[in-house]
């Protein structure tokens, strides 16, 4: 684009891509349109089960971006607004559901997902057994998986029980791939449902399944404060 003469610097076409630029003092335009920084967007979504956390899928399966498009539909019109560039912060696998963050602030997303942040993620997990205290302690002591990885929960507790299954609350402070499923399946127990209900101090709350909303200023500050505490 620069070599084609489509980019101007302070009103003058520049064809050298190595021309030094000060973002604070210079104005860059493409095809005569001044380039402005995009406003930062921070969203939380209640991801449903069966939806992929990816931009596209070669098999044509539904992704979280289809939900964004649906949510961007004008209530009084059939026209969809094109959502701005957004990326999921971390992942929830297809069978998992619950709290998912999306943002166009890649630096902030990297801090949220960085292993050294140790930002806690809270999950409610239904398993195909009635868990006893030994089962819960094993999750916190660590489970050796088939691929020779040791996975452990920071905290685990029983929420409620049925005749053949129960719900657990599991808190992680590391982000290994499919950690809870691999950990529980490593004990030989089936995971029936897995719902992320909190990231740090941010709670999923009563956000409807498949819906999303912007984080409030207070929620964003709360997450930033938690990040600073974890990395200080």
C-alpha positions as CSV (number, residue, x, y, z in Angstrom):
1,X,0.0,0.0,0.0
2,X,2.8,2.4,0.8
3,X,4.8,1.7,-2.3
4,X,1.6,2.0,-4.4
5,X,1.3,5.6,-3.2
6,X,-1.9,5.0,-1.1
7,X,-0.4,6.2,2.2
8,X,0.3,9.8,3.1
9,X,2.2,11.2,6.0
10,X,1.0,14.7,7.2
11,X,-0.7,15.2,3.8
12,X,2.2,14.1,1.6
13,X,2.5,10.7,-0.2
14,X,5.4,8.7,1.1
15,X,6.5,5.5,-0.7
16,X,9.3,4.5,1.6
17,X,8.0,2.0,4.2
18,X,11.0,2.8,6.5
19,X,10.1,6.5,6.8
20,X,10.2,7.2,10.6
21,X,6.9,8.2,12.2
22,X,5.9,9.7,15.5
23,X,2.5,8.5,16.4
24,X,2.1,11.5,18.8
25,X,3.0,14.1,16.2
26,X,2.2,12.7,12.7
27,X,-1.0,11.9,10.9
28,X,-1.1,8.9,8.6
29,X,-3.8,8.5,6.0
30,X,-4.7,5.6,3.6
31,X,-6.6,6.6,0.5
32,X,-7.1,10.0,2.0
33,X,-8.7,8.7,5.2
34,X,-6.9,9.5,8.5
35,X,-6.0,6.4,10.5
36,X,-7.4,6.6,14.0
37,X,-6.8,4.1,16.8
38,X,-9.8,1.8,17.5
39,X,-11.5,2.3,20.8
40,X,-10.7,-0.5,23.2
41,X,-13.6,-3.0,23.6
42,X,-14.0,-5.5,26.4
43,X,-16.8,-8.0,26.3
44,X,-18.0,-10.9,28.3
45,X,-20.1,-13.7,26.8
46,X,-21.9,-16.7,28.2
47,X,-20.7,-19.3,25.7
48,X,-23.1,-22.1,25.1
49,X,-22.1,-25.7,24.8
50,X,-21.4,-26.9,21.2
51,X,-20.0,-23.6,20.0
52,X,-16.4,-23.2,19.0
53,X,-14.0,-20.6,20.3
54,X,-12.5,-19.8,16.9
55,X,-12.9,-17.3,14.0
56,X,-13.9,-20.0,11.5
57,X,-14.3,-23.7,11.2
58,X,-13.5,-25.8,8.1
59,X,-16.5,-28.0,8.9
60,X,-18.9,-25.1,9.0
61,X,-19.7,-25.5,12.7
62,X,-21.0,-22.6,14.7
63,X,-18.5,-20.3,16.4
64,X,-18.7,-17.5,19.0
65,X,-18.5,-15.0,16.1
66,X,-21.9,-16.1,14.9
67,X,-23.2,-15.3,18.3
68,X,-21.6,-11.8,18.1
69,X,-23.3,-11.3,14.7
70,X,-26.6,-12.3,16.1
71,X,-26.2,-10.0,19.1
72,X,-25.2,-7.1,16.8
73,X,-28.5,-7.4,14.9
74,X,-30.6,-4.3,15.2
75,X,-33.8,-5.2,17.1
76,X,-36.0,-3.2,14.6
77,X,-34.2,-4.4,11.5
78,X,-32.9,-7.6,9.8
79,X,-29.6,-5.9,9.0
80,X,-26.6,-7.1,10.9
81,X,-24.0,-4.6,12.0
82,X,-20.5,-5.9,11.3
83,X,-18.8,-6.4,14.7
84,X,-15.4,-4.8,15.2
85,X,-12.2,-7.0,15.3
86,X,-12.3,-9.0,18.5
87,X,-10.5,-12.0,19.7
88,X,-11.3,-14.5,22.5
89,X,-9.2,-14.2,25.6
90,X,-8.1,-17.8,26.1
91,X,-10.4,-20.6,25.1
92,X,-13.3,-22.8,26.1
93,X,-13.5,-26.1,24.2
94,X,-16.6,-27.0,22.2
95,X,-18.2,-29.0,25.0
96,X,-17.5,-26.4,27.7
97,X,-19.7,-23.3,28.4
98,X,-19.8,-20.2,30.5
99,X,-17.7,-17.0,30.9
100,X,-15.6,-16.0,27.9
101,X,-13.9,-12.7,27.4
102,X,-13.4,-11.0,24.0
103,X,-11.4,-7.9,23.3
104,X,-9.4,-6.0,20.6
105,X,-6.8,-5.1,23.3
106,X,-4.2,-7.8,22.6
107,X,-1.8,-6.6,25.3
108,X,-4.5,-6.8,27.9
109,X,-5.6,-10.3,26.7
110,X,-2.0,-11.5,26.9
111,X,-1.8,-10.4,30.6
112,X,-5.0,-12.2,31.4
113,X,-3.8,-15.4,29.9
114,X,-0.1,-15.3,30.8
115,X,0.9,-18.2,33.1
116,X,2.8,-15.9,35.4
117,X,-0.4,-13.9,36.2
118,X,-1.9,-16.9,38.1
119,X,-5.3,-15.3,37.6
120,X,-7.8,-17.7,39.1
121,X,-10.6,-19.2,36.9
122,X,-13.6,-20.8,38.7
123,X,-15.6,-23.7,37.2
124,X,-18.7,-25.6,38.1
125,X,-18.2,-29.2,36.9
126,X,-20.7,-32.0,36.9
127,X,-19.0,-35.4,37.1
128,X,-20.3,-39.0,36.7
129,X,-19.8,-40.1,40.2
130,X,-20.6,-39.0,43.8
131,X,-17.3,-37.6,44.8
132,X,-15.9,-38.3,48.3
133,X,-13.3,-36.3,50.2
134,X,-10.5,-38.5,48.8
135,X,-11.6,-37.7,45.2
136,X,-11.5,-33.9,46.0
137,X,-8.1,-34.1,47.7
138,X,-6.7,-36.1,44.7
139,X,-7.6,-33.2,42.4
140,X,-5.7,-30.8,44.6
141,X,-2.7,-33.1,45.2
142,X,-2.3,-33.7,41.4
143,X,-3.3,-36.2,38.8
144,X,-0.8,-37.9,36.5
145,X,-2.2,-38.1,33.0
146,X,-1.5,-40.5,30.2
147,X,0.8,-38.0,28.5
148,X,2.9,-37.8,31.7
149,X,1.7,-34.4,32.8
150,X,0.7,-33.7,36.4
151,X,-2.4,-31.5,36.7
152,X,-3.8,-30.1,39.9
153,X,-6.6,-27.8,41.1
154,X,-5.8,-24.9,43.4
155,X,-9.1,-25.5,45.2
156,X,-11.9,-28.0,44.8
157,X,-15.1,-28.5,46.8
158,X,-18.4,-30.3,46.6
159,X,-21.4,-28.2,45.6
160,X,-24.2,-30.7,45.5
161,X,-24.8,-34.4,44.9
162,X,-27.4,-36.5,43.1
163,X,-27.8,-40.3,43.2
164,X,-25.2,-41.0,40.5
165,X,-23.4,-37.7,39.9
166,X,-22.4,-34.5,41.6
167,X,-21.3,-30.9,41.0
168,X,-17.9,-29.6,42.0
169,X,-16.4,-26.2,42.2
170,X,-12.9,-26.2,40.9
171,X,-10.5,-23.3,40.9
172,X,-7.4,-23.2,38.6
173,X,-4.6,-20.7,38.6
174,X,-2.8,-22.1,35.6
175,X,-4.1,-22.4,32.0
176,X,-3.1,-25.8,30.7
177,X,-5.1,-27.2,27.7
178,X,-8.3,-29.0,28.7
179,X,-6.9,-29.2,32.2
180,X,-10.1,-30.1,34.1
181,X,-11.3,-32.7,31.6
182,X,-7.8,-34.3,31.5
183,X,-7.5,-34.3,35.3
184,X,-10.9,-35.8,36.0
185,X,-10.7,-38.3,33.1
186,X,-7.2,-39.2,34.4
187,X,-9.0,-40.6,37.5
188,X,-11.4,-42.5,35.3
189,X,-14.4,-40.3,35.8
190,X,-16.6,-38.8,33.0
191,X,-17.1,-35.0,32.9
192,X,-20.8,-34.4,32.2
193,X,-20.8,-30.6,32.1
194,X,-18.2,-27.9,32.6
195,X,-19.1,-24.3,33.1
196,X,-16.7,-21.4,33.8
197,X,-18.4,-19.1,36.2
198,X,-15.6,-16.6,37.1
199,X,-12.3,-15.2,35.9
200,X,-10.5,-13.6,38.8
201,X,-13.1,-11.4,40.6
202,X,-15.4,-11.2,37.4
203,X,-18.5,-13.3,37.8
204,X,-20.7,-14.7,35.0
205,X,-23.7,-13.8,37.0
206,X,-27.1,-13.9,35.3
207,X,-25.9,-13.3,31.7
208,X,-28.2,-15.4,29.5
209,X,-26.6,-18.2,27.5
210,X,-25.4,-17.1,24.1
211,X,-25.6,-13.4,25.0
212,X,-22.8,-10.9,25.6
213,X,-22.3,-7.5,27.1
214,X,-19.6,-4.9,27.6
215,X,-17.7,-5.0,30.8
216,X,-18.5,-2.0,33.1
217,X,-15.7,0.4,34.0
218,X,-15.8,-1.0,37.5
219,X,-15.4,-4.6,36.3
220,X,-12.5,-3.7,34.0
221,X,-10.7,-1.9,36.9
222,X,-11.4,-4.9,39.2
223,X,-9.7,-7.3,36.7
224,X,-6.8,-4.9,36.2
225,X,-6.4,-4.6,40.0
226,X,-6.4,-8.4,40.3
227,X,-3.8,-8.7,37.6
228,X,-1.5,-6.2,39.3
229,X,-1.8,-8.1,42.6
230,X,-1.0,-11.4,41.1
231,X,2.1,-10.1,39.2
232,X,3.5,-7.8,41.9
